[in-house]
Amino acid sequence: MKKIKNILIIIVILMILSTTTCYASDTMDDIIHNADDFISSGHSDETIDINQVKDVSDLIYNTLFIIGVVVAVLISAFLGIKFMTSGVEEQAKIKEALIPFIIGCVVVFGSLTIWKIVLQILEN
């Protein structure tokens, strides 16, 4: 306990000694000018191509949807085959495993549906 206390004291002393000093000497006019420069650098004549954004979004959506469907089909096929070939106790465990599987399917496909609805609303 005494060692821990000594180590903590040393750490605190090192933290105090290693602090750096910041001398803020900018005037308010310099600060405002720098802020205006920062804001103006964010403005540009470039526009976002909505069709390109839509294409990328559709690609991501379709890829995630296909992955979700494939994973759901594979897991359901695995659980189905396992259910048919197992005994009573194993079937009970498989039924318990169906609850997280169904919740996962609802979350994945629900989130993808919400994504698609939001994109359609933003399109209009």
N, C-alpha and C positions, 0 to 999 in steps of 0.2 A: 504494500500500500504506500509505503514511504517512497519507493522508487517511482511509482506512477505519479505521485505528487511532485517529485523533483523533475520528472520529465515534462509534466505540464507547465511547471514554472519556467523551465528552460525554453519551451516552445513559445510561451507568452512573451518572454523577454526577447527572443529572436524575432517574433512578429512585430514587436514595438520598435526594435532597432532597424528592421528592414523596410519600414514604411517609407514611401517616397513622398516628397513634397510637391504639390502642384501650385504653381503661381499663375493664377488667371489674371492676365493683365490686359485682355481685350476690352476695349470700350464697348458701350452699347451699340454705337454705330457700326463697329467692326462685326459684332455678332449679327446684327440685322443684315448687313451686307453679305456676310457668309451664308446666312439662311436664305436670302434671296437668290444667291448664286446656286445653292443646292436645289432650290425649287425649280429654277429656270433650267438647270441641267436635266431635270426629269421630263421636261416638255420636249417633244420632238414631233417631226412631221410624219413619222412612220405610223401607219395604221395597222390594226390587227385584221388579218384576213379571216372573216368569220367562217368561210367555207373550209379553210384549212383547219381551223380549230374544230369545226364540226366533224371533219373527216378523221382527225386524230382521236377525238372523243368517241366516235362510232367504232373506230378500230379497237380502242381500249375496252369499250363496253362489250363488243362482240367477242373479243378474246377472253375476257373474264367470264362472260356468260357461257361460252363453250367449255372453258375449264370447269366451271361450276357444274354444268350438266354432266360432263364426263365423269367427274369425281363422284357426283351423286349417284349416277347409274352404276359405277363400279362398286361403290360401297353398298348400295342396296342389293346388287346382285350377289356380292360376297355374303352379306347378312342373310339373304334369302336362301342361298345354297347351304350355308352353315345351319340355318334354322331347320331346313328339311332333313339334313343328315345327322342331326344331333339328338341327344336324349332329352328327357323332360327337364332336368336341371339346367342343362346347357341352353335349352329353349327359353327358360325364364331369364337367364343372363342376357340372351340376345334381345329379348323384349325390353329389358332395361336399357340396352344399348341403343334401341330405336329412338328413345326420347331425345338424347343429345343429337342424334342424327337428324331428326325432324326439326329440332330447334335450329340446328346449323343450316339446314336447307331453307327454312323460313328467313333466317337472317341474311344469307347470301342472296337469295333470289328477291327478297324484299328490298334489300339495299340497292340491288341493280335496278329494280323497278322504280324505286324512288329517284335514283340517278336519272333514269330515262324520263320520268315525269318532270323533274326539275329542268332538264335540258329542253324539253318541249315547251315548257312555260317560258323559259328565257329566250327561246327562239322567237316566240310571238311577241 
